[in-house]
Amino acid sequence: MIRYLHIVLLYFVASGLLATTVQAYESSEDIVGASESSLFQRYSRSKIVAYSQGATTDYWLALGAPKTVNGAMLLEYSERLRGALTRITYQAPDGDSAEAMFAQFAAQLQQQSHRVLFECHGRECGSSNAWANQIFDIPKLYGPERYQHYLAAQVDAPQGPLFVALYSIKRGNKRVYTQLDLLQPSDAFRELDANPDMLLAQLKQQGFFELSRLSFDEQDQLTVRGAGLLDSMIVALQKNARLRLYVVGHMYASQTLERLQRRALIRAQAVVDALVEGGIDVERLSAQGVGPLSPDGGKNDRVVLVVNDLF
């Protein structure tokens, strides 16, 4: 995802240099009653063409691409949530791209404490017709599938956890829209599992994956399983039984190198035990503790899955 954003943001900068020749909008052209989100600034020179806020409703958050089974649309991964829903539909200036618009919102998300639950681009997102008319129920979001982008995330917002659905599309008439749905859950909050297919793709593409939000006790035993992320990774690894991994513990503290490496190894082994308990063959996993020795210069305690190509 980071590599993708870098490429698109470069395009966005280039587009901005040429923007003087395209039609731009002012906020005064927004639909009556529209308001900005406190977490996301609008795409430059765009306008709000549809807006609703505050209604408590049931909401299906898509965590995977729609598929057609026996003529019916199916979401293999989704979550039904209830809460206060804010919906904002933006229209970009004529001549701008869905990639640039999506990238600006995604870059703002990167500046906040968040967890991506699912992301797709182009044809890997499936049917644009399904996104427009069945998932969002906004017909103007329909367009060629190669010009669509979607992201679902959980944000640790100041007012509490917030779920975000972001969808950008360029229609056949060249108009570009972005849909931003923000749901503040009203029922008992629970962390959502990330899409296992997305985790597996990221692991294979990057060669590593950090298991965030793990917690350990004073004996370095696992106490919190990563807010569902570890369970999703178990499902992902079950989908590819040939993938073998190093489970690498990193630790930083005012202790000797030997002690930090020993503690990091204990934490890595605790994660291995959890993966094995979930059904992953122990022969596929190798616990390693490197302590503060990190080639990427990171300084946070963490456990990282690294693809083992030596097997």
N, C-alpha and C positions, 0 to 999 in steps of 0.2 A: 504493500500500500504506500509506504513512504517513497519508494522509487517512482511509483505512478504519480504521486502528488508533485514530486520535483519536476517531472517532465511537463505535467499539465500547468503548473504554476509558471514555468518558463514561457509556455504558450500564452498564458494569461497576461503576463507582462508585455509580451510582444503585441498582443491584441490591444492592450491599453494604449500603446504608442500610436495605433492607427484609429483609435476610437473617435477622433474628431470628425470623421466623415460619416458616422452612422447616427441614426436617430437615437437620442437619449431621452430618458424620462425624468421627471421631477417627482418628489414625494407628494407634491400637491395634486398629482394625477392619480394617486391611490384611490381605491374604492372608498366610499364614505364609511367612516367608522373603523377603518383599518388602523393597526398599530404594530410597531416593531416588537420583535422578541427582545428581551433584555440580555439574552445570551448570544444572539447572532445578529450582526449587522447585515443589511441588505447588500446584494451585489451592486456594484457601482452603476448608477444611472438606470436601475431597474424600477419597476413600479409594482404595487400590490393590486392584483386584479380580483382576488377573492379572499375573504377573511371571516373567521368565526372564532369565538373564544368562550371558554368557561363552561360549556355544556358538559355535564357528567354523563358519560356514555360508556358502553362496551366497545372495545377497540381491538381489532385483530392486528397484531404487529407481525409483519412478514419477516421471517428469519431465513428465508430461502427463496429461490426462484420458482415461480409458478410452473406447473406442468399440466398437460392435458391428458387425462386418463378416461377412456370411454366417452370422449366428448365433453367431459366436465373438467373445470379448473381445479387443481389440487395443489395445496401448499404443504409440502412434506414437513417443513419446520415453520411453526408460527406459535404465537402466544396470545391468549385472550386476556386482555387487561381491562380494568375499569378505573376511570378517573376523569379529571377535568381536561378536556381536549381543546387545544388551540391549533387552528389550521390556517396557514398562510400560503397563498399561491402567488408567486412572483413571475413577471414577464421581463425578460432581458431586452436590452436595446436591440434594434434590428442590426443584424450583422455579427452579433456575438455568438459564442458557442455554448452548448450544454456542458462541454468539458470544463470550460473556464468558470462557468457559474457554479457548477458542482464543486470544483476545486476550491473556490473561495470559501464556501460554507464548510467543507471538510477541513480546510486549514484552520478555521476558527475553532472547530471541534478539537483539533490537536492541541490547542492552547488550554484546554480544560481537562479536569480529571474525568476520564471517561473509559468506557470499554466497548469496543466494536463487537457487535453480535453477528452481523452479516454485512457483506459488501459484494457488489457485482457491477460489471461494466459491459455495455454492448450486448451482444447476443447471448452471453452467458446469463443474463438476467431473465431470459425467456421471453414470453409474449408481452409486448408493450400494451396490446389490447387488454390483456388480463390486469396489468397494473392500473391502467386508466379506468376501466369500466367495472372491474370487480373488486380490486384491492382498495383503490382510493375513491372510486365512484366519481371521477372527475374526467369527463370525456376529452377535454382539451389536452390531457396529458398523453394522448395516444400519438405515436409517431414511429418512424423507422427504428427497428430494434437496435441497430448499430449505434444509434445516437442516445442511448439511455444509460443512466447511472443511478445506483441505489445504495443506500447505507442505512443500517439500523444500529443504534447505539444506546447505551445507558450512560447518563451524565450525572455526576455528583454535583448537582446545582446547589446554590446557597439555600434555596427553599426546600431542599430535599431531593431525593432521586427523581430523575426525569428521563422518560424514554423518548427518543428522537427517531423519526423516519424521514429520510431525505431522498427525494427522487427528482432527477433532472432529465429533460427530453428536448430534442429538437424535432418539431413536427415537419410534415411534408411541405408545409407552406413556409418553412424556414423560421418560424417563430419559436423561441426558446422559453420554456417554462421550468420553474423549480417549485416543487411542493415540499413544504416544511410542516410536519405534524409533530406537535409537542404534547405529550401526555403526562400529567402529574397524577400518579396512582392514588386512589382514595381508599382502596382496600389494603389489607395487611401486605406490606411490601415484602417482596422476595426477589432475590437475584435471579436473572434469567440465564439459561445456558446458551453459550455461543453456538453457532452452527458448526457441527463437526466437520462437514465438508470444507468449510472455509478454513478451519484450523489446520486440516491436513494439507490443503493447498499452500497455505503460508509456510508451514513447516518444510514442505518439499521445495518450495521456491527459494526461501531464505537459507535453508539448511539449519535453522535453529528456531526456537520459540520460547519466549519467557513466560513461565507460569506466574502470572501476577496474582496479588491478593492472597497469597498463602500466609498463614500465621503459624508460629512455632512457640512452644513453651520454653521454660528455662532449661529443660533437658534436650532442647532442639527436636522435640517430637511434634509432628504435624497436628495442629488443633483446628485450623480452618482450611477447607479443601478448595480454596481459590474461588469462592462464590460461584460454584457450578462449573468453572472452567476446567478443572481437573476431570470431572465426570464427562464433559464434552470431549476432552482429549482422549479419554478411554474409548469412547465410541469411534472417534477418528482413527485411532490406532487399530481398532478391530476391523476397520474397512480396508486396511493395508497391512496384512499379516507379515509382509516381507520387510517392513521398515524396522531397522534396529537403531537404538538411540543410546547416547551418553546422557545421563542425568547429572548435571553439573551444579554443585553448590558454590555460591559466592558469598563471602562474609567480610565485613569491614568493621573493625573495632580496635580499641587500644589493648591488644593482646598480641602474643607472639605469633609469628607466622605459622609455626607448627600447630598451635592451639586452634587458630582460625581455620586452618586446613582440616583439622580433625573434626571440628564442629560443622564445617560446611559439608564434609562427607556424611556425617550423621544425618543432616537435613536431606541431602540427596538420597540417602538410603531410605529415609522415611517416605519420600515421594515414590521411590521404586516400590516400596511395600504397598502403598496405596494403589498404584497402577496394577500390581500383581493381584491385589485383592479384587480389583475391578475386572479381572479376567485376562490381563496381558501376560503373555509368556515371559517368565523371568529371564529366559535365555536371550531375549531381545533387548534387555536393559543392562546398563553398566553404570553404577554410581561412581562419581568422581567429586573430590573436594579440592578446589583450588584456592579457597580463602580469598585474599585480596589480590591475587595474581589474575589479571584480566586483560586480554589483548585489546578489548574495546575501550579500556579506560573508565569503565563504569565504576560507580562508588556506592551502589545500593545493594543491600543484601537481597539475594534472589536465587531462584533455582531455574535453570535453563535446560531445555531439551535440545540436544545437538545430534543431527543425523550422523550415524556411524557408518562411514563408507568402507571400513576395513573388513567388514564381514563378507 
